[in-house]
Amino acid sequence: MTEDEIGLIAALSAYHDVGKTMLPPALLQKKGPLTAKEIEQLQTHPAWGAFLIDLAIPELRGTTTHRCACEICRWHHERWDGGGYPDGLKGNEIPRYVQAVALADAYDALVTPRGYKPPVPHRRAAQMIAGGACGAFWPPLLEVFSGHASGIQREVYGETADPLER
């Protein structure tokens, strides 16, 4: 990818969860585990996101920006092994840039405190992702992630020590 393409994907990734705006706040703020019905409802957010992006920027339809934004929203929960949602895509059916956004989203979900869980320390989050505990990702992407885990730690925490591991 070119630097411009990387910049575009990084900017568009900020909208990956825009579909959650269509879900009830009580669902998104619930403390504790979700029911099967709530999980099913939550899993509608990628399709909602692609729909909202399509509505929000109709003048960009047919452009790379529009396509990438819709694909990021719709497919950021797809998994390399086909175990994701909403479309059950697998392998190279998932654009590489969407796979990168999905991995970053999984990392963020682990290291960020949520109402239903405390944050996971960086080192443990990296191990969980590399070990497949957070879904299946494109193997070369996992290699790059693992090879740069310490740099990611410095970027996230601005130092070499994860404050959660002190």
Summary of the structure (lengths in Angstrom):
residues: 166
radius of gyration: 16.3
end to end distance: 37.3
largest distance: 50.0
contacts: 462
relative contact order: 0.11
helix: 62%
strand: 1%
